[in-house]
Amino acid sequence: MVDTAPHVERGHPIIFALLCVFAIIEGCITAWLVAKFNDNNSYPSNSYRDRLKFLVFTSWWTVVFTALYIAAFLLAATSFVASLASHTIWLFITWVFWLAAAASITAALGGGKRCGHADLLYCNHLVAAEAFAWIEFILISLAFIVVAWLAYTALRRGDRLSAALV
């Protein structure tokens, strides 16, 4: 059996840092959009308002938890917080959030919006929020696939999911 520990020790902080950085970018863009639209209540529709606010929540949810998981992994890698079970549950919930958020903003924009031909206020910012939401979804998907594979191999070895990630 291949020893994945060195790869996980190196890759975990990298992928979670990328998740955190892109979530900060998404959080800043969407928070700015919400603030601008709130200033004069100029949302194109209530649908945009709700979807943008969900993106703000999902972004900052990801920032907080990725930072906590990086700290837990580096400081207490054998704790339950840094376990396969904890990672699997959090990644699944967050994967669902990002799928819903990215798909909903894409649906609101009609997918592939061309701002040169649209009369949508802050169109370029909305398209950037859509793009970063899909980037975050792809990163979360990759992390979830890797952790699910690690969980599968741990179970095949007879380990528990509450065991350490490495």
Solvent accessible surface area in square Angstrom, and as a share of the most:
residue,aa,sasa,rsa
1,M,183,0.81
2,V,116,0.66
3,D,97,0.50
4,T,33,0.19
5,A,27,0.21
6,P,60,0.38
7,H,108,0.48
8,V,14,0.08
9,E,94,0.42
10,R,147,0.54
11,G,29,0.28
12,H,9,0.04
13,P,30,0.19
14,I,100,0.51
15,I,41,0.21
16,F,3,0.01
17,A,42,0.33
18,L,73,0.36
19,L,0,0.00
20,C,19,0.11
21,V,78,0.45
22,F,48,0.20
23,A,0,0.00
24,I,69,0.35
25,I,59,0.30
26,E,0,0.00
27,G,0,0.00
28,C,71,0.43
29,I,34,0.17
30,T,0,0.00
31,A,39,0.31
32,W,97,0.34
33,L,0,0.00
34,V,19,0.11
35,A,52,0.40
36,K,71,0.30
37,F,0,0.00
38,N,78,0.40
39,D,111,0.58
40,N,109,0.56
41,N,127,0.65
42,S,33,0.21
43,Y,28,0.11
44,P,56,0.35
45,S,49,0.32
46,N,100,0.51
47,S,43,0.28
48,Y,24,0.09
49,R,79,0.29
50,D,74,0.38
51,R,67,0.25
52,L,0,0.00
53,K,89,0.38
54,F,63,0.26
55,L,0,0.00
56,V,33,0.19
57,F,97,0.40
58,T,0,0.00
59,S,0,0.00
60,W,90,0.31
61,W,58,0.20
62,T,0,0.00
63,V,20,0.12
64,V,82,0.47
65,F,63,0.26
66,T,0,0.00
67,A,49,0.38
68,L,100,0.50
69,Y,15,0.06
70,I,36,0.18
71,A,43,0.33
72,A,15,0.12
73,F,11,0.05
74,L,111,0.55
75,L,154,0.76
76,A,45,0.35
77,A,29,0.22
78,T,118,0.69
79,S,39,0.25
80,F,121,0.50
81,V,81,0.47
82,A,0,0.00
83,S,0,0.00
84,L,5,0.03
85,A,17,0.13
86,S,17,0.11
87,H,0,0.00
88,T,34,0.20
89,I,106,0.54
90,W,12,0.04
91,L,0,0.00
92,F,102,0.42
93,I,66,0.34
94,T,0,0.00
95,W,67,0.24
96,V,62,0.35
97,F,47,0.19
98,W,0,0.00
99,L,67,0.33
100,A,47,0.37
101,A,0,0.00
102,A,0,0.00
103,A,43,0.34
104,S,30,0.19
105,I,0,0.00
106,T,32,0.19
107,A,71,0.55
108,A,24,0.19
109,L,3,0.01
110,G,64,0.61
111,G,35,0.33
112,G,66,0.63
113,K,70,0.29
114,R,183,0.67
115,C,31,0.19
116,G,78,0.75
117,H,164,0.73
118,A,26,0.20
119,D,160,0.83
120,L,33,0.16
121,L,87,0.43
122,Y,60,0.23
123,C,10,0.06
124,N,108,0.55
125,H,76,0.34
126,L,0,0.00
127,V,45,0.26
128,A,33,0.26
129,A,0,0.00
130,E,16,0.07
131,A,48,0.37
132,F,47,0.19
133,A,0,0.00
134,W,80,0.28
135,I,64,0.33
136,E,0,0.00
137,F,31,0.13
138,I,98,0.50
139,L,22,0.11
140,I,0,0.00
141,S,21,0.13
142,L,93,0.46
143,A,5,0.04
144,F,45,0.19
145,I,109,0.55
146,V,80,0.46
147,V,8,0.05
148,A,39,0.30
149,W,128,0.45
150,L,13,0.07
151,A,9,0.07
152,Y,124,0.47
153,T,16,0.10
154,A,1,0.01
155,L,98,0.49
156,R,173,0.63
157,R,134,0.49
158,G,64,0.62
159,D,57,0.29
160,R,177,0.64
161,L,58,0.29
162,S,41,0.26
163,A,39,0.31
164,A,25,0.19
165,L,12,0.06
166,V,63,0.36
